[in-house]
Amino acid sequence: MTVLPARTPRLIVRRFTTGDLDDFLAYQADPEVRRHLPGEPMSPARAAGYLRAQAELDDRARAAWHGYAVQHVADDRVIGDVGVWLPADPAATPDIGFQFHPARHGQGYAREAVRALLRHCFEGLGLPRVTATCDPANTASQALMRRLGMRPAKDTPDTVQYDLSREQWLAGAAPPDQRAGSR
């Protein structure tokens, strides 16, 4: 079952296109967005290559990050992205992530988009479990993970990890409109 692209009342979660470059660059290099992320912001050339690769990536490709654009319906602009790392070993647990333009923080967009991503992970890809990992200082992301029904799994000095199983998702972590069989 394919569940992406997904449409919510305010958002479309879809594959990136090369036309998303300006919107992507507007948030992914912002110091507020980068504050809790490893590495440096992408250069325009690297970002263009990343968007091209994401546009063509098979949804089930392993050892790959699958990033999806989060498009704001009213503005017709990409305001962030969500994604899932599918490890090479199918027995290993995939890890999800998200980043949004700072002007869109605190408005529920991340929760809405990550719900769509989780539906894709559990119903579209049939994954049994996912984790989400962040910097311990990133309390906003941790709060979002808890609101999504994720549970603390593992802490290290450098990371905090939450997890969610497909069974937990189907049993109630998902809102009623996102559970299997609901339309």
Backbone torsions as a table, in degrees:
resi	resn	phi	psi	omega
1	MET	NA	131.8	176.1
2	THR	-95.7	129.4	179.0
3	VAL	-119.6	-1.5	173.7
4	LEU	-118.7	138.5	6.6
5	PRO	-69.8	149.4	178.3
6	ALA	-116.6	139.4	178.4
7	ARG	-117.1	131.2	171.7
8	THR	-113.9	175.7	179.4
9	PRO	-57.6	-29.6	-175.9
10	ARG	-112.7	-15.1	-169.6
11	LEU	-135.3	158.0	166.4
12	ILE	-125.0	124.5	174.7
13	VAL	-102.7	118.1	-170.5
14	ARG	-148.6	172.3	173.7
15	ARG	-62.1	149.3	171.7
16	PHE	-69.5	155.2	169.3
17	THR	-127.2	164.8	178.6
18	THR	-66.2	-22.1	177.2
19	GLY	-70.8	-7.2	-179.8
20	ASP	-87.1	1.5	-171.3
21	LEU	-55.6	-51.6	-176.8
22	ASP	-61.3	-44.0	178.6
23	ASP	-63.9	-43.6	179.7
24	PHE	-59.9	-47.2	-179.8
25	LEU	-64.8	-28.5	-178.0
26	ALA	-65.2	-26.4	179.8
27	TYR	-115.0	-32.7	-172.1
28	GLN	-69.5	-20.4	177.7
29	ALA	-99.5	-2.2	-177.6
30	ASP	-65.4	132.0	-179.2
31	PRO	-56.9	-32.4	178.1
32	GLU	-66.5	-37.8	177.7
33	VAL	-72.6	-41.4	-174.8
34	ARG	-76.5	-14.5	-173.2
35	ARG	-49.1	-39.7	-176.3
36	HIS	-110.8	10.2	-177.8
37	LEU	-106.0	144.4	176.6
38	PRO	-75.7	159.6	174.5
39	GLY	79.3	179.4	-177.9
40	GLU	-98.4	157.5	173.7
41	PRO	-61.3	153.6	177.8
42	MET	-75.6	142.3	170.9
43	SER	-71.3	162.5	176.8
44	PRO	-56.1	-39.7	-179.7
45	ALA	-67.2	-44.3	179.1
46	ARG	-65.1	-40.6	178.6
47	ALA	-63.3	-40.9	178.5
48	ALA	-62.1	-41.2	177.0
49	GLY	-64.7	-41.6	178.3
50	TYR	-60.9	-47.1	-179.4
51	LEU	-63.2	-40.1	176.8
52	ARG	-60.6	-46.6	-179.0
53	ALA	-63.8	-42.1	179.8
54	GLN	-65.4	-36.8	-179.7
55	ALA	-62.5	-28.4	-175.2
56	GLU	-104.1	-8.1	-173.2
57	LEU	-68.4	131.8	174.7
58	ASP	-66.8	134.3	-176.5
59	ASP	-58.4	-22.2	-177.2
60	ARG	-105.8	6.4	-179.7
61	ALA	-60.3	134.7	-179.0
62	ARG	-94.5	163.4	-177.4
63	ALA	56.7	42.5	-175.2
64	ALA	-147.5	146.3	170.7
65	TRP	-88.8	129.8	178.8
66	HIS	-110.3	100.1	-179.9
67	GLY	-97.6	140.6	-179.4
68	TYR	-127.5	135.6	178.6
69	ALA	-71.4	142.9	172.9
70	VAL	-111.1	107.1	-176.4
71	GLN	-98.9	128.4	176.2
72	HIS	-79.5	121.5	-173.8
73	VAL	-62.0	-49.2	-174.9
74	ALA	-64.8	-36.2	-178.2
75	ASP	-92.3	-16.5	-173.8
76	ASP	54.9	40.0	179.6
77	ARG	-127.4	148.4	172.9
78	VAL	-80.3	123.8	-176.3
79	ILE	-110.4	-2.3	-179.9
80	GLY	173.4	-172.0	176.2
81	ASP	-150.3	157.5	175.6
82	VAL	-128.7	159.8	179.4
83	GLY	-167.9	171.9	179.8
84	VAL	-139.8	134.1	173.2
85	TRP	-89.5	119.7	174.6
86	LEU	-101.1	106.4	-177.3
87	PRO	-65.4	159.4	179.5
88	ALA	-59.8	-40.0	-179.7
89	ASP	-83.2	114.4	-179.4
90	PRO	-60.4	-18.9	178.2
91	ALA	-81.7	-15.8	178.7
92	ALA	-77.5	153.7	-176.2
93	THR	-85.6	126.0	174.9
94	PRO	-65.9	153.3	-178.4
95	ASP	-124.0	131.7	179.5
96	ILE	-99.5	161.6	176.8
97	GLY	-155.4	171.5	-177.7
98	PHE	-161.4	153.5	172.5
99	GLN	-152.6	142.6	-176.5
100	PHE	-137.4	152.3	175.4
101	HIS	-56.9	134.2	-178.4
102	PRO	-56.3	-30.0	178.8
103	ALA	-67.2	-13.8	-178.7
104	ARG	-105.5	1.1	178.2
105	HIS	-66.6	149.2	173.8
106	GLY	74.8	14.9	-178.5
107	GLN	-116.1	7.3	177.7
108	GLY	84.5	2.2	-178.7
109	TYR	-66.5	-42.0	180.0
110	ALA	-61.7	-44.5	-179.9
111	ARG	-60.5	-45.2	-179.9
112	GLU	-61.7	-45.0	-177.8
113	ALA	-72.1	-40.2	179.9
114	VAL	-67.9	-33.8	173.8
115	ARG	-58.2	-44.7	178.3
116	ALA	-63.4	-39.4	177.7
117	LEU	-64.2	-44.3	179.4
118	LEU	-61.7	-40.0	176.7
119	ARG	-60.5	-42.5	177.2
120	HIS	-61.7	-45.0	-179.0
121	CYS	-62.1	-47.9	-173.7
122	PHE	-84.0	-39.1	-176.8
123	GLU	-96.2	-40.9	-178.9
124	GLY	-78.2	-46.7	-178.1
125	LEU	-93.9	-14.8	179.7
126	GLY	69.4	27.4	-179.7
127	LEU	-69.3	142.1	179.7
128	PRO	-82.2	-22.8	-175.2
129	ARG	-161.9	149.8	171.0
130	VAL	-135.1	157.0	171.7
131	THR	-119.9	166.7	170.7
132	ALA	-139.2	131.8	-174.2
133	THR	-124.2	137.7	178.1
134	CYS	-147.6	171.9	175.2
135	ASP	-66.7	137.2	179.6
136	PRO	-56.3	-27.3	-179.9
137	ALA	-78.5	-9.9	-177.6
138	ASN	-86.5	74.0	-176.1
139	THR	-68.3	-28.6	178.6
140	ALA	-65.5	-43.3	178.0
141	SER	-66.1	-39.0	178.0
142	GLN	-63.0	-41.5	178.6
143	ALA	-63.1	-40.0	177.7
144	LEU	-62.9	-44.4	-179.7
145	MET	-59.7	-41.3	178.0
146	ARG	-65.5	-42.2	178.5
147	ARG	-62.0	-28.1	179.2
148	LEU	-82.4	-1.0	179.3
149	GLY	92.1	4.8	178.6
150	MET	-74.5	152.4	-177.6
151	ARG	-118.2	144.3	176.9
152	PRO	-56.2	136.1	-177.2
153	ALA	-120.5	-45.3	-173.7
154	LYS	-158.5	137.1	175.2
155	ASP	-120.9	140.0	168.8
156	THR	-128.5	172.6	176.7
157	PRO	-59.7	-24.8	-175.7
158	ASP	-104.3	-16.6	-175.7
159	THR	-144.6	155.7	170.6
160	VAL	-123.5	132.7	-177.8
161	GLN	-123.0	137.6	175.4
162	TYR	-117.8	156.9	175.6
163	ASP	-139.7	163.6	179.9
164	LEU	-151.9	130.8	177.4
165	SER	-95.7	161.9	176.8
166	ARG	-60.7	-39.6	179.6
167	GLU	-62.5	-43.0	177.9
168	GLN	-63.0	-42.0	178.6
169	TRP	-58.6	-50.2	-177.9
170	LEU	-70.1	-27.1	-177.8
171	ALA	-84.1	-7.2	177.5
172	GLY	151.8	-11.3	177.3
173	ALA	-67.1	-32.0	178.8
174	ALA	-81.4	143.7	172.6
175	PRO	-66.6	156.0	-175.5
176	PRO	-51.8	-36.4	-178.0
177	ASP	-76.1	-4.5	-178.3
178	GLN	-111.3	-4.3	-177.7
179	ARG	-79.8	155.1	178.1
180	ALA	-55.8	137.9	177.2
181	GLY	88.1	-15.5	179.2
182	SER	-91.0	138.5	177.2
183	ARG	-138.9	NA	NA
